[in-house]
């Protein structure tokens, strides 16, 4: 078994490559939940849904959120009625969110997600990091903001002074998945808001130390692969670079894969992590994704 720690953009691209060359039934995907919240009366789990749609081959690859070729009739009507829906939720996407909201009246999140992934024919286990609710707070000079307020309303433009979230308890199966894996893969997701919440849960760090862990850097040069990771890393005192990411993961990481643009950091990173590989980590097409997946899985040395 292979276990993947995932956020909502960079890692699902890598997952597309991995599932082309490995049996999906041999994959566990543990997904960040601290961005989950209620919108328009619906429970929205953005990173989980992105992984579900990626595994079901229906993800909108332009936005890495929602379903490809979806319609937005309900969203547009809500706005016409003055509801001012913050998130642009597609009609098919909304159906999944309605079902999840209904399921969570009877079941914890992990059970609801398991029911949904089976209904969509997904063979991989998709495991929310926790069944408990925890929200990210972005501290800015303009005050405290929710993650979605910062990202959508403010377009991630304010400077960031701190990022705060409360630790939660791992969902059933999280620790067991890590401990039972031949390899754990940390994809190129935001290290502060996507991966950080997972690895700081009780028991996860110990499990990672006892497992072969491979990570792909989410930073190329001084820029994150996607999203405001750079601002968040600076707020937490980390250098915005592949070296900065390595310093976050050094306690448990066995192999770190960085982009060819960052080859100058290799020697510096090797003082923290013994095995550092340099390759193309940009995933512009499915060929790139498969090639990187083969390197991550150790098929190409």
KAGIZI-V172820 format. One record per helix or strand. SS is the DSSP state (H for helix, E for strand). FROM is the first residue (numbers start at 1). TO is the last residue. If there is no record, write none. Layout:
ss=SS from=FROM to=TO
ss=SS from=FROM to=TO
This chain:
ss=E from=2 to=6
ss=H from=10 to=21
ss=H from=24 to=26
ss=E from=27 to=31
ss=E from=37 to=39
ss=E from=42 to=44
ss=H from=46 to=55
ss=E from=59 to=59
ss=E from=67 to=67
ss=H from=73 to=80
ss=H from=91 to=103
ss=H from=109 to=119
ss=E from=125 to=128
ss=E from=137 to=140
ss=E from=143 to=146
ss=H from=147 to=153
ss=E from=160 to=164
ss=H from=174 to=179
ss=E from=183 to=186
ss=H from=191 to=199
ss=H from=204 to=209
ss=E from=213 to=216
ss=E from=219 to=220
ss=E from=223 to=224
ss=H from=229 to=235
ss=H from=242 to=249
ss=E from=255 to=259
ss=H from=260 to=269
ss=E from=275 to=279
ss=H from=286 to=296
